[in-house]
Amino acid sequence: MHISRKLGILVFCAVPAIIGGGIVYGIAGSYVPVAVYVTLLYLAVGAFVSK
């Protein structure tokens, strides 16, 4: 996979991190679940990009 495609995937996944983080914060009312959500999302994206 080319570096430009990897960067595109990371930018594409930044939107769910921002929007999803807001939704998780709205539901939970705390930043701890947001940190867990973003960490899991970045681990999944990192595994996908590292291939």
Secondary structure per residue as TSV (DSSP state, phi and psi in degrees):
chain	resnum	aa	ss	phi	psi
A	1	M	-	360.0	135.3
A	2	H	-	-75.9	156.9
A	3	I	H	-62.4	-35.0
A	4	S	H	-65.9	-36.7
A	5	R	H	-69.7	-39.8
A	6	K	H	-61.5	-43.4
A	7	L	H	-66.0	-36.5
A	8	G	H	-62.9	-40.2
A	9	I	H	-65.0	-41.3
A	10	L	H	-64.8	-39.7
A	11	V	H	-67.0	-41.2
A	12	F	H	-61.3	-34.7
A	13	C	H	-85.4	-8.4
A	14	A	H	-71.9	-30.6
A	15	V	H	-64.4	-48.9
A	16	P	H	-61.9	-29.4
A	17	A	H	-65.9	-41.8
A	18	I	H	-73.5	-52.4
A	19	I	H	-68.0	-46.7
A	20	G	H	-63.7	-36.4
A	21	G	H	-62.2	-40.0
A	22	G	H	-65.6	-39.5
A	23	I	H	-66.7	-44.5
A	24	V	H	-63.2	-40.5
A	25	Y	H	-65.6	-39.0
A	26	G	H	-63.5	-36.2
A	27	I	H	-78.5	-47.1
A	28	A	H	-87.0	-33.2
A	29	G	-	77.3	17.8
A	30	S	S	-145.9	156.7
A	31	Y	H	-85.7	-13.8
A	32	V	H	-64.7	-48.2
A	33	P	H	-63.8	-30.0
A	34	V	H	-66.1	-42.3
A	35	A	H	-63.4	-40.1
A	36	V	H	-65.1	-44.2
A	37	Y	H	-60.4	-48.1
A	38	V	H	-67.2	-38.8
A	39	T	H	-62.6	-45.7
A	40	L	H	-64.2	-39.7
A	41	L	H	-63.8	-45.3
A	42	Y	H	-69.0	-31.9
A	43	L	H	-65.6	-41.7
A	44	A	H	-65.8	-43.1
A	45	V	H	-67.4	-40.4
A	46	G	H	-61.9	-39.0
A	47	A	H	-66.5	-37.5
A	48	F	H	-70.2	-41.4
A	49	V	H	-73.4	-31.5
A	50	S	H	-71.7	-13.6
A	51	K	-	-72.1	360.0
